[in-house]
Amino acid sequence: MTFRFSIFFKLLTVILPLVCLPIAILGYFSIEAAEERVNRLVRHEQMVKVESSAEKIQNIFFNCRMDLKTIASLPVLEDFHIARTFRLVAETAFNHENIQGLFQDFMMRSPYYYQIRFLDAQGLTLIRAGESETAEENNDYLNHSFFQNARNAPPEQIHFSDIFFSPPRGGYLMQCAIPFYSGWHEFSGLIVIDLDYEKIIQLVGSIRVGEKGYAFLVDSQGRNTAHPHYEPYHLEIDTYTEPSLKELVQEMIKGANASKNYVHDQVAKVAAFAPVPMMGWSLAVTIPVDELGREALAIKRRVIEVGIIIFTFAVLGVSVLSYYLLRPVRELVAATQRMAQGHLDSEIPIRSRDELGDLTQSFNHMVKNLSSIQNELVRSEKLISLGRLSAGVAHEIRNPLNAMKGAIVHMQRRRADDPLVEEYTRLVSEEIDRLSQFVTEFLHFARQSQPRPVATDINQLILSTQNLFAKQADEMEIRLHNHLIPHLPQVFVDSHQIEQVLINVMVNALDAMPSGGDITFSSQIQRALENEKQADQIRIEIHDTGVGISEANLPYVFDPFYSTKESGTGLGLPLSLGIVESHHGRMTLVSRPEEGTTVVIDLPLKMEPLIGEACR
């Protein structure tokens, strides 16, 4: 008898040793040398925190610098300056609104921006966006020396102010400015971003290591710019009383990236520091030395606790993992068995976003493709059968119809004075015409010719099709709306065939709204993604507010001779679908009862070789 191991036991025998054995070995060596290892870990944590936090602060100033340069290069600023110079009131107001909207967009990109302003050459605020609402702050916020230093800076050079307290803000701010030069290379103003430095202070204050560890920030002159216990610029390099602290700050302003022991307020500490290169600043994260020993003792206790917890969770994790791993596999097996029996509607719900979820999604996509291919094969078989019968049937029907039409005309001429003969011959003639029209549509459907592409303006083709039905739509109280993208590139299509498609769709839309309604035409360009093989497409959407199509009838609308209208032949949509597909396009239809129908036609901008050869 062969013993069969389940996946659960296989996972358990593999994962438990991989998880628990390294933990046990690591715990043994960590207990033997806990203090040394913890010191290293804490210092590593210090260095990681200080480097990541310094990078965050660096990114704040870098983004501020890049945003200033981006704003200064916007053409709308030049347009605003020209309109204001020549006192063009409407253009000035229009550009003012656009610039203010752009400023608001930049404000939303960074939580560290308090406000963004555009100042004229005299330092007056022209445009602003931000949290401040007071005019006094807008005009007096920028001190004279900062304005002069910023305006005298070379083009594209960013000037940063010192940190200062703002009463309207109720906290500290820092100003960043770039000069704006007009097209005549004249100084025309400043673009100023007020950094909410209070949030940078909060960011530095949120950096914690251990119970009493904290972070502080110094500038290139050794002054503190952010400290949990002191206001900005409260401490300077000449005011530090402890020599070791002064040495630490000197190492920091050199741009070093290291760690150092020092003493502050008679407490021995160790600090890890990293530079903020863009500003010449440096960030330090410090922790008292005596906390390192407590961390080592805590590690010793936690090693055993973690080992027990990990073992317990490993067993539970393997149990849950095996269940969720096997569940989609079982569903896939059951679905493949149903597919083998011919049921192509076996869709599996996607329960995860991992590889199993991708496998389930691929399976569902495969099932849909198989179902679509099966439907296409059935439709192709119908079309092939119709093609074989079309010529003979049309010929056999059309000849008797012509004879009957001639006989009716002859009878109308011979008995023109008989009202009863006139009434019945007219009815018979109308039915003959209707049957002849059906034969004509049947021949067009069965003998679809190859398209002859020419450069065509799709928007103009839509408008010309609307003109054909304008009077009828007006009589039926149907309103036509257009959302056509301007300057749509021309596409190489058979204009007569595409016009026939639009006519067929238009006729169906009119028939669906006997009590009036709206028909909306739209055109747009569908750009293909880089990883897609298909080319760019022009999309035409035709939406009506008619009675719609029921869900039961929707799958059959493209089948030949299928129609929900009493007088319909059921060939309009199949003929249209064949024309669109001969152009290597796609035609889809979405409809809901009482809500209307939307027909979507996608045509490639670049024709495939098959159509290209047909036009040579």
N, C-alpha and C positions, 0 to 999 in steps of 0.2 A: 504494500500500500504506500503510495507516494504522498508525503505530507506537503500541503500547499500553503506557503506563507502569503498572508494578505499584504496589501500595500501599506496598511497601518503598521504592521510589525516591521516591515522593511524600512519605513521611514523612522520608526522608533529606534531600531538598531543602528541606523546611520547618524541621526541627528543628535541623540543623547550623548554618545561619545564625543562628537564634534563640539558640542556645546559645553557639557559638564567637565570633561577632562581638561581643556585649557583653563577653565575657571578655577578648578582645583589646583592646578600647577601655579597659575598666576597668584592665587590666594596664598599659597605656601611661601613663595618667594617674597610676596609683598609684606607678609607678616614678619619675615626674617629681617627685611630691610625697609620697614615702613616709612621711617622718617626721611631717609634719603630719597626714596621714590616719590613720596608726597611732595617734598620740597621741589623736586624736578617737575612734577605734575602741576603744582600750583604756579611755578614760574612759567611753565609752558602755557598754562591758562592765562596768566597775566599777559604774556607776549601775544597770544592769539587775540585776546580782547583788545589790547592796545593797538595792534596792527589793524584789526578789522574796524575799530572805532576811528582810528586815524584816517583810514581809507574813506569812511563815511564822511568825515569832516572835509577831507580832500575833495570828495565828489560834490559836496555842497558848493564849495567855492569854484570848482571846475565847471559845474553846470551853470552857476551864476555867470561866470566869464563867457561861456559859450552862448548862453541866452542873450547876453548883452551884444555880443558880436552878431548874432543872428538878427536881433531886432534892428541893430544899426544898419544892416544890409538890406532891410525890407524896402522895396520900391515905393510902398505906400507912404513912408515917411517923407521921401522926396516929393511925392505928389502933394502931400499935405503942406509941406513947406512952400512949394510953388503956388498952390492955391491961396495960401495965407498971404504970401508976399504980394500977389496981384489982386488980393481982396475978392477972390471968387467965393462968395458966401456959400452957395450950394455945394460946390466941390469941397470946400473946407469942412463943412458939416458932415458930408458923406465920408471923407477920409478920416475925420475925427472919430466917427462911430466905428469905422473899420479898425483903426489903430487901438481904440479902447477895447474892442472885442478881442483883438490879438493879445493885448496885455492881460486880459482876463484869462485867456487860454494859458498863457505862460504862468499866471498865478496859480492856476489849478494844477499845474505840473509839479509844483514844489511847495510843500507845507512850510518851507523856511522863508518864503517871500512875504514881507509885510505889505509892501506896495511897490508898484512900478510907475515911474513918471517920465514924461518928456518935457524938459525945460527949454525955454527959448534962450537966446544969447544973453539976456539980462537976468537969467535965473528965475523967471516966473514960470509957474506950472501951467502948461498948456493942456496936457492930457494925463490922466492918472487912472489907475485901477488898483484897488486894494481895500484894506480894512478901514483906513482913516477916512473920516467924513468931514473933518474940519478944514476950512480954508486956511486958517492960521498955520496949521502944520504943513500944508502944501507949499506955502510961500516962505516960511521962516525955518523950516526943518533943515534946509541945506545951509550950513554956515558959510560965511564969505570965503574963508581960507580954503575950504574943501572945494568950493565951486571954482576958485581961481586955479588951484592945483589941477583939478580935473580938466578944465578947459585948455590949460597949457600943455596937457599931455599930448604926445604924438598920436596921429590917427591909429585907431584900433588898439590902443593901449588902455588897459583897465586900471582905474585908480580906486583904491580902497581907503576909506576913512578910518579913524580910530573908533573904538567902541564908545558909545555915549548913551546916557539915560534919556528916554523919551517919556515925558509926562502923559501925552495922549495914549501911548502904548501901555504905559504902566510898567515898563521894562526896558531892557537894553536893545539898541539897534546898531547896525553897521551898514554904511552906505557904500555901494559899488557903482561906478559911473564910467561911461565911455563917451567921448566927444562925438558929435554928429556933424559931418561936413556936407554941405550941399553939393549939387553937381558942378557949381563954380568953385569948389574947393574952399569955400568960406565956412568958418565956424558958425553953426546955426543953432547950437543948443547941446544939451546933455541928455543922455538916456540914463536914468538912475534906478537901480533896484535897491530898496531898503530891505536888508536881511533882518529877519526877526531873530536877533542874536540871543534873545531870551530862550528860544527853543534849542539853540546850540548849547547854552548853559545847562538846560534840562537834559540834553543828550549826554553831556559829560557827566552830569550828576547821576544819571541812571546806570553808569558803569560801576559795578560792584564786584569785588573779589573777597570772599570770606565775609565775616561779620563786620569788621571795621575798615575794610579796604575801600578805597575811593580813587577817583581819577581827577587830574587837574591839567590845564592847558596853559602854555606860556608862549609868548610871541618871540620874534627874533631878537628883542632887546632884553629878554629875561623877565618881562612883566607877566604877571598872571592875568590871563584873559577869561578863564573859567575855572572856578574853584568852589567846592561845596561849602566852604567856611568863610570865604572872602569875596568882596565885590571885585569886578575887573579893575586892574591896575593898582590894587591895594598893596601888592607886594612887588618890589623891584629887586634886581639882582644885587644892588648895593645895600638893601635893607635886610637881607637874610642874615640871621645871627649865627646859625650853625654852619661851620665851614663845610661839613659834608653835604648839607643841603645846597649850598652855593656851588660846590663842585658838581653836584647832580644837574643843576640848572645849566651850568656852563657846558656840560656834556650834551645836554638836550638841544641847546641852541646851535651846536655845531652840526646838527642833522644826523646824529648817530642813532643807531637802532640796536639797543643793548639793555642790560639790567644793571642795577647798582644798589648797594646798601648805603643807607644814610640814617641820620638821627634828626628828628623833628619833635620839639616839645618834650625832649628827654625820652622819647620812645624810639626804639630801634625798628627800622622799617626796611623793606626791600621794594624797589620800584623798577618796573619795566617800561621803557619809553620807545616811541616811534615818531618819525617826523611827519609833518604835513608840508610837503615840499613846495606847493604852490604859494603858500603864505610865508614860508620860512619859520613856521611854528613847530611845536613839538607837544605831543600828548604823553602823559605818564599815568600808569596805573600802579598804585602803591598798596601794600598790605603789611600790617605789623608782623614782626618775625615770630612772636610768641604764638600766633595763630597757626603757624605751620605745624607745631607739635600737636596741637589739639586736632588738627586735620589728620595727622598720622594715627592717633589713637582711634579716631572715628572710623578710619579706613579699616583698621584691624577688626572692629566689631561688625562692620558692614560686609566684610568679605564672606563670613559664614552665613549671614542673613541672605546675602545675594545668591550664594550658592544654593541654598535651600529653595529660595523663590524661583531661581532659574530652572532648577530641576522640575519643580511643580509645573511651572508654565511651559516647559518643554514638552512634558507629557500631554498637557491640555492642548498645546499648540499643534502637536502632531495629530492629535485626535481631530481637531477642527480642520486642520489643513488637509488631512486625508479625506474627510467628508466633502469639503468644498472642491477638492481636486477630482474626486470620483463622480460627483454629481453631474457636472457638465459632460463628462465622458459617457456616463450612462444615457444622458439625454441625446447625445450624438449617435450612440449606437441604436437607440430606439428610433430616432428620426431616419437614419439610413435604412433601417428595416422597412419603415413605412414607404420610403422612396422606392425601394426595391419592389414593392407591391403596386407601384404606379401612382401613389399619392404625392403630388408635388406641392402640397400646401403645408408641409411640415416645417414651420418656422419655430426656432428655438429662442426663448427670451435670453437676452444678454445680461448676465448677472455680475460681470466684472469687467475691468478695463485692462487686464493683463493679457498674456499670450493666449490663455483659454478664451478670454473674451474676443480676441482677434480671430481665433479659430472659429468660434461660434458665429461671429459676424461674416466671416468668409463663407461658412456653410450656408447661412441664410441667403447671402448674395448668390451663391451657386444655385440654390433652389429657385430663386427668382429668375435667374438667367435661363435655367432649364425650362421653367414654366413659360417664360417669354418665347424661347426658341420653339417650344412645342406649339404655342399659339401661332407663331409666324409660319411654321411648317403647315399647320392646318389652313391658314389663310392663303399660303402659296399654292397649296393643292387646289383650293377653290378657284384661285385666279387662273391656274393652268387649265383647269377644266372649262372655265368660262371662255378663255382664249380660244380653245379648240372649237367651242360651239358658236362663238360670237358671229363669225363671218357668215356661216351657213344660215343660222337662225335669222340674222338681220336681213339677209338677202331674201329668204323665203317669206318674211313678214312684209318687207318694204314693197315688193312687187305687187302683192294683192292690195296693199293700202293705196298705191298709186292708181290702180285700176278702179278701186272703190271711190277714190277722190274724184276721178274723172267722171264716173257714172253719176255721182251726186251733183257735180257741176252741170252736167248735161241735163239732169232732171230739173234742177233749179231754173235753167233757161227755158225748158219746154213748158214747165208748169209754173211760171213766175206769177200768174194771177191766182193761184190756189194757195190760200193762207195755211191750210193744214199741211200741204206738201212742203211749203216754205219753212214752217216751224220744225218739222221732223227732219228735213234734210239739213237744217242748220245744226240741230243737235248731233246728228250723225257726223257731220263735217268737223265739229269741235272735238268729238271723241277720236276721229281719225287723226286730227292734228296732234292731239295729246299722245296718241299711241306712236305717231311718227317721231315726236320729240323724244319719247322714251327710247325708241330704236336708235336715234342719233346719239343720245347720251350713252347708250349701251355700247355702241361702236367706239365712241371716244374712250370709254373706260377700258374696253378690251384691246384697243389698238393705240395704246399710249406711245406717242412718238418720242424720240430722243430730244431733249431740250437743245435749243440753239442759243447759246448764251451771248448776250450783248451787255455792254455797260449800262446799268439801269439805276435810276434814282428811286429807291424804295419809297421814300416819303412822297414823291410826286406820283408814284403808282398808286399809293393808298388814297391820295386826294382825288385822282382821276376816277378811281373806283367809287368813291363817295359821291362824286358828281352824277354818276349813273343812277344812283338811288336817292338823290337829294329830294326830288319832288315827291316820290313815294313815301319817304320817311317823314316829310313835312305833313303830308295828308294823314299819316298814321300817328301823328304827334310823337314822333321818335326823334330825340335830340342826338346829334353826333358830336363827339368831343375828341380832341386830338392832343396827345402828349408825345409829339414827335421830336426827337433830339435833333437840333440844328446841325448843319454841316455833316450830315451822315455820309460816309464814303460810299461811292458807287460800288455795286456788286455785279458780277457777271452771272446773269440768270436769263432764262427765256421769259421776257416780260409778258408775252401773251399767256403763257402757262401760269405764271404766278398771279397774273390778273384774274385768270379763271378761278384760281384757288380763293382769292379774296372775294370774288363775286359769290362763289358757293357759300363761303362763311357768312357773307353779308345777307344772303337770301335766308339762310337758316336763322340768323339773328332777328331779321324782320318778322319771320313767321312765328318766332317765339314770343313776340310782344304785340299781340293783337290790340291791346289797350294802351299802347304807348310805352315809352321808357327811354333808356339811355344806352348808347353804344359808344364805347371808348376805344380809340385806336392809340397805340403807343409803339414806339420804336426805340431801340437802344443797341449799343455794342456790348457783346459779351466777350470779355478778354479771357483767353485761355491761360491757365496757370503754367508755370515753367515745366512742371513735371507731367503735364498732360500732352497727349499726342495730337489732339484735335486742334484745328486752327481757330483764330478769332471768328466770331459769328455775329450776324445781325439778327436780333430777336424782334419779332412782330407779335404783339399781343392785342387780341380783339375781345373785349369784354362786353357782354350785354346783361341787362337786368330783367331778362325774360323769365319764363316759367321753369327753366332748367331741365335737367335730365335726371331721371330717377337712378338710384344706385344699381338697380337690377338691369336697366337698359344700357348703362354707361359702357360695359365691356364690349358691346356689339355695335357701337356707332360707326366703326370703320369696316364692318362686314358688308359686302355687296348685297344690295336689295333689302337691307334692313332699315326701316324707317318708322318713326312714331307718328308721322303726319299722314293724313288720309290721302293727300294728293302727291306724296313724295315717292320718288323712284328708288331711294336708297343707294344712289350712285354718286351723289355729290361729294360726300366726305371720303369714300374710298378713292374716287378719282383724284381728289385734292391730295390725299396721302401719297398716292403713287407719284404725283408730280413733284411733291416736296422731296420724297426719297430719291427720285431720279436726279435731283440737284444735290444729293448727298446731305440733305438736311433732315430735320426731324419735326414732326407735327404731333402735338399732344393736346388733350382736351380735358379740362377740369370743370365739373358742373355739380351744382346742388339744387334740389327742387326748391322753387320759389325764391332762389337767391341769384340765379343767373348762370351763365356759362362763360368760360374763358378759353379761347383757342390760342395756343402758343406755337409760333412757327420760327424755327431756327434755321438760318441759311448761312453757309460758310462764306467768309469774305474772299477766300482763295479757292477757286474751283479745283476739283481733283482732275487728274490727267484724262479720265474717261470723258468728262464733259468738255475739257479743253480741246480734245481731239475732234469732238463733234462740231466745233465752231470753226475749224480750219478749212 
